[in-house]
Amino acid sequence: MIKILTVEREYGSGAADISEKLAGKLGWKLWDQLLTNEIARRMECDSKHVEQREERRDPLGYRLLKSFMRGSFEGSMVAPHLKVADAEGIRRVAEHLVRKAAEEGNCVIVGRGAAYYLHDRTDAFHVFIYAPFEDKVRRLQAQGKTQEEAANLVETVDADRTAFIKQHFGIDWPARQFFHVMVNSMMGDEAAAETVLNCLAAVQKS
């Protein structure tokens, strides 16, 4: 019996809205912004900071600073007193929360490596949402971004996500073999959600 639905996605593909529809139709708990908020609460930092760092590697300058902090006497004295929500710290908390949500079941988990953390669970169904570049740019423009901003985000966010997945899981994102179905959201959010539900139902019957 499937009780976990993970949704991996390309940035700008509309996966957040589609996941919300899926959670509503299934009557399951949605772990998306809620997951970000819970990470922030546990790490005692602002959720905006978590949004900027989750599913990304820390910038080179920050990684060098962390190396200095770990390797110097001064840094070792100061580091225990600093509450820094870096990418690795966020990843560890996210993994804990993802696994906890999976144990509770009846949940839709968006991104955060959930498909990879939970790939060996027989009660999980894994979905990947994608869209053509131009369609992703249009979605982001509809949210108030300029065309230049939207295009830059589409290119850079997924590049960061690719590096993150490679670093922590050793696989080339999106690693199609991890997913039960991959859906092009250009068909529309409602149609995409119904496609996922139909595929989920087919797997449940098999």
C-alpha positions as CSV (number, residue, x, y, z in Angstrom):
1,M,0.0,0.0,0.0
2,I,1.4,3.3,-1.1
3,K,1.4,5.9,1.7
4,I,4.2,8.3,0.6
5,L,4.4,10.4,-2.5
6,T,7.6,12.2,-3.3
7,V,7.7,15.0,-5.9
8,E,11.1,15.9,-7.4
9,R,11.0,18.8,-9.8
10,E,12.7,21.2,-12.2
11,Y,12.6,24.8,-10.9
12,G,9.7,26.7,-12.4
13,S,7.8,23.6,-13.4
14,G,4.9,24.3,-11.2
15,A,5.5,21.3,-9.0
16,A,4.6,23.2,-5.8
17,D,1.1,23.9,-7.1
18,I,0.7,20.4,-8.5
19,S,1.8,18.9,-5.2
20,E,-0.7,21.0,-3.3
21,K,-3.4,19.6,-5.6
22,L,-2.2,16.1,-5.1
23,A,-2.2,16.4,-1.3
24,G,-5.7,17.9,-1.4
25,K,-7.1,15.1,-3.6
26,L,-5.5,12.4,-1.5
27,G,-6.2,14.0,1.8
28,W,-2.6,13.7,2.7
29,K,-0.2,16.1,4.6
30,L,1.9,18.3,2.3
31,W,5.5,18.7,3.2
32,D,6.8,21.6,1.2
33,Q,6.8,25.0,2.8
34,L,5.9,23.2,6.0
35,L,9.2,21.3,5.7
36,T,11.2,24.5,5.2
37,N,9.5,26.1,8.2
38,E,10.2,23.1,10.4
39,I,13.8,23.1,9.4
40,A,14.1,26.8,10.2
41,R,12.4,26.2,13.6
42,R,14.8,23.4,14.5
43,M,17.8,25.4,13.4
44,E,16.6,28.6,15.0
45,C,16.9,30.7,11.9
46,D,14.7,32.5,9.5
47,S,12.8,30.4,6.9
48,K,14.0,32.7,4.1
49,H,17.6,31.7,4.9
50,V,16.7,28.0,4.7
51,E,15.0,28.6,1.3
52,Q,18.2,30.2,0.0
53,R,20.4,27.3,1.1
54,E,18.3,24.0,0.9
55,E,19.2,21.7,-2.0
56,R,22.2,23.8,-2.8
57,R,25.9,23.7,-2.0
58,D,27.3,26.5,0.1
59,P,29.2,29.2,-1.9
60,L,32.9,28.6,-2.3
61,G,33.8,31.5,0.0
62,Y,31.6,30.1,2.7
63,R,33.1,26.6,2.3
64,L,36.5,28.0,2.7
65,L,35.5,29.9,5.8
66,K,34.1,26.6,7.3
67,S,37.4,24.9,6.5
68,F,39.2,27.7,8.3
69,M,36.9,27.5,11.3
70,R,37.4,23.7,11.6
71,G,41.2,23.9,11.1
72,S,42.3,26.8,13.2
73,F,42.5,27.2,17.0
74,E,40.5,30.4,16.9
75,G,37.8,28.8,14.8
76,S,37.5,25.7,17.0
77,M,37.0,28.0,20.0
78,V,34.3,30.1,18.3
79,A,32.5,27.5,16.1
80,P,30.6,25.7,19.0
81,H,28.9,29.0,19.9
82,L,27.8,29.9,16.4
83,K,24.3,28.8,15.2
84,V,24.9,28.7,11.4
85,A,22.3,27.1,9.1
86,D,24.7,26.0,6.4
87,A,23.7,23.7,3.5
88,E,25.0,20.6,5.2
89,G,23.3,21.3,8.4
90,I,20.0,22.0,6.6
91,R,20.5,18.7,4.6
92,R,20.9,16.7,7.8
93,V,17.7,18.2,9.4
94,A,15.8,17.8,6.2
95,E,16.8,14.1,5.9
96,H,15.6,13.5,9.5
97,L,12.3,15.2,8.8
98,V,11.7,13.4,5.5
99,R,12.3,10.1,7.1
100,K,10.0,11.0,10.1
101,A,7.3,12.1,7.7
102,A,7.6,8.9,5.8
103,E,7.2,6.9,9.0
104,E,4.0,8.8,9.7
105,G,2.8,8.2,6.2
106,N,-0.1,9.7,4.1
107,C,2.2,12.5,3.0
108,V,3.3,14.3,-0.1
109,I,7.0,15.4,0.2
110,V,8.4,17.9,-2.3
111,G,12.1,17.7,-3.2
112,R,14.8,17.9,-0.4
113,G,16.2,14.6,-1.7
114,A,13.2,12.7,-0.5
115,A,13.1,10.4,-3.6
116,Y,16.7,9.4,-2.9
117,Y,16.4,9.0,0.8
118,L,13.3,6.9,0.5
119,H,14.1,5.0,-2.8
120,D,14.2,1.6,-1.1
121,R,10.7,1.9,0.6
122,T,8.1,-0.2,-1.1
123,D,5.3,2.1,0.3
124,A,6.6,5.2,-1.6
125,F,5.7,6.4,-5.1
126,H,8.2,8.8,-6.7
127,V,7.2,11.5,-9.3
128,F,9.4,13.9,-11.3
129,I,7.8,17.1,-12.7
130,Y,9.5,18.9,-15.6
131,A,8.6,21.4,-18.3
132,P,10.1,23.1,-21.4
133,F,12.5,26.0,-20.6
134,E,10.1,28.6,-22.1
135,D,7.2,27.3,-20.1
136,K,9.1,27.5,-16.9
137,V,10.2,31.1,-17.7
138,R,6.5,32.0,-18.4
139,R,5.4,30.6,-15.0
140,L,8.0,32.6,-13.2
141,Q,7.2,35.8,-15.1
142,A,3.5,35.2,-14.0
143,Q,4.8,35.3,-10.4
144,G,6.4,38.8,-11.0
145,K,9.9,38.0,-12.3
146,T,11.3,39.7,-15.3
147,Q,12.1,37.5,-18.3
148,E,15.8,37.9,-17.5
149,E,15.4,37.0,-13.9
150,A,13.2,34.1,-14.7
151,A,15.6,32.7,-17.3
152,N,18.6,33.1,-14.9
153,L,16.7,31.3,-12.1
154,V,15.7,28.4,-14.3
155,E,19.3,27.9,-15.3
156,T,21.0,28.4,-12.0
157,V,18.7,26.8,-9.5
158,D,18.7,23.4,-11.2
159,A,22.4,23.6,-11.7
160,D,22.8,24.1,-8.0
161,R,20.4,21.2,-7.4
162,T,22.4,19.0,-9.8
163,A,25.6,19.7,-7.8
164,F,23.8,19.1,-4.5
165,I,22.4,15.7,-5.6
166,K,25.8,14.7,-7.0
167,Q,27.6,15.6,-3.9
168,H,25.3,13.9,-1.4
169,F,24.0,10.9,-3.4
170,G,26.7,10.4,-6.0
171,I,24.1,10.3,-8.8
172,D,23.5,12.4,-11.9
173,W,20.3,14.4,-11.3
174,P,17.5,13.7,-12.0
175,A,18.4,10.0,-12.1
176,R,15.4,8.8,-14.0
177,Q,15.6,5.2,-12.6
178,F,14.5,6.5,-9.2
179,F,11.0,7.6,-10.4
180,H,7.8,5.7,-11.2
181,V,6.6,8.5,-13.5
182,M,7.9,11.7,-15.0
183,V,5.2,14.3,-16.0
184,N,5.4,17.3,-18.3
185,S,3.5,20.1,-16.5
186,M,2.9,21.9,-19.7
187,M,-0.3,19.9,-19.9
188,G,-1.6,22.0,-17.1
189,D,-1.6,21.6,-13.3
190,E,-4.9,19.8,-13.0
191,A,-4.1,17.3,-15.9
192,A,-0.6,16.7,-14.4
193,A,-2.1,15.9,-11.0
194,E,-4.7,13.6,-12.5
195,T,-1.9,11.8,-14.5
196,V,0.0,11.2,-11.3
197,L,-3.1,9.9,-9.5
198,N,-3.9,7.6,-12.4
199,C,-0.4,6.2,-12.4
200,L,-0.5,5.8,-8.6
201,A,-3.8,4.0,-8.8
202,A,-2.4,1.6,-11.5
203,V,0.6,0.8,-9.2
204,Q,-1.8,0.2,-6.2
205,K,-3.7,-2.4,-8.3
206,S,-0.7,-4.3,-9.6
